[in-house]
């Protein structure tokens, strides 16, 4: 019973974080969106099965927001995980999976370029 109550509480927290995340995105408050997205991804990862489509979508959104905010290393991590989950669910040919893989490649290239520029 306690375990079920904890899962219900976590699900409510996830929904609240997602609502706040979307509101922050709508308001172009990227700092708040980043915080809320990160927290929502953490909750989703602890609450949902590893192959859940909803987890893949939350990780994808976190990766996009991290990229937008310039946190490329974190973005690559989220986008890699999102692509793996979404690919397992939808297959490689699905447009969403192709888009996620393209975002991942872009973030990886940007990160590599930034690392190479810093070394120069």
C-alpha positions in Angstrom: 0.0 0.0 0.0 2.8 2.4 0.8 4.5 1.5 -2.4 1.3 2.3 -4.4 0.9 5.6 -2.6 4.5 6.5 -3.4 3.9 5.7 -7.1 0.7 7.8 -7.2 2.6 10.7 -5.6 5.4 10.4 -8.1 2.9 10.3 -11.0 1.3 13.5 -9.6 4.7 15.1 -9.3 5.6 14.1 -12.9 2.3 15.7 -14.2 3.0 18.9 -12.2 6.6 19.1 -13.5 5.4 18.6 -17.1 2.7 21.3 -16.7 5.2 23.7 -15.3 7.7 22.8 -18.0 5.3 23.5 -20.8 4.2 26.8 -19.1 7.9 27.8 -18.9 8.4 26.9 -22.6 5.3 28.9 -23.6 6.7 31.9 -21.5 10.1 31.5 -23.1 11.5 31.1 -19.5 14.3 28.8 -20.5 16.0 28.6 -17.1 12.7 27.4 -15.5 12.0 25.1 -18.5 15.5 23.6 -18.1 14.9 22.9 -14.3 11.4 21.5 -14.8 12.4 19.4 -17.8 15.4 17.9 -15.9 13.2 17.1 -12.9 10.4 15.6 -15.1 13.0 13.4 -16.9 14.3 12.2 -13.5 10.9 11.4 -12.2 9.8 9.7 -15.5 13.0 7.6 -15.5 12.2 6.4 -11.9 8.5 5.9 -12.5 8.1 4.5 -16.0 9.4 1.3 -17.5 12.7 1.7 -19.4 10.9 1.2 -22.8 7.9 3.4 -22.2 7.1 5.8 -25.1 6.3 8.5 -22.6 9.8 8.2 -21.1 11.3 8.6 -24.6 9.3 11.7 -25.2 10.2 13.3 -21.9 13.9 12.5 -22.5 13.6 14.0 -26.0 12.1 17.2 -24.6 14.8 17.5 -22.0 17.4 17.0 -24.6 16.0 19.7 -26.8 15.7 22.2 -24.0 19.3 21.5 -22.8 20.5 22.0 -26.4 18.5 25.3 -26.6 20.1 26.4 -23.4 23.6 25.5 -24.6 24.1 22.5 -22.2 25.3 20.3 -25.0 26.9 17.5 -23.0 23.6 17.0 -21.1 21.6 17.4 -24.3 23.6 14.6 -25.9 23.0 12.3 -22.9 19.2 12.9 -23.0 18.9 12.7 -26.7 20.9 9.4 -26.8 18.6 7.9 -24.3 15.5 9.3 -26.0 16.6 7.9 -29.4 17.3 4.5 -27.9 13.8 4.3 -26.2 11.9 5.7 -29.2 13.8 3.4 -31.6 12.9 0.4 -29.5 9.2 1.4 -29.5 8.7 2.8 -33.0 11.6 1.4 -35.1 14.4 3.2 -36.9 12.2 4.4 -39.8 9.7 6.3 -37.7 9.8 10.1 -38.4 10.0 10.8 -34.7 13.0 8.5 -34.3 14.7 10.0 -37.4 14.2 13.5 -36.0 15.6 12.5 -32.6 18.6 10.8 -34.2 19.2 14.0 -36.3 19.0 16.2 -33.2 21.5 13.9 -31.4 23.9 14.1 -34.4 23.6 17.8 -34.4 24.3 18.2 -30.7 27.2 15.8 -31.0 28.7 17.8 -33.8 28.2 21.0 -32.0 29.8 19.6 -28.9 32.7 18.2 -30.8 33.2 21.6 -32.6 33.1 23.4 -29.3 35.6 21.0 -27.8 37.9 21.4 -30.8 37.5 25.2 -30.7 38.5 25.3 -27.1 41.6 23.2 -27.8 42.8 25.6 -30.5 
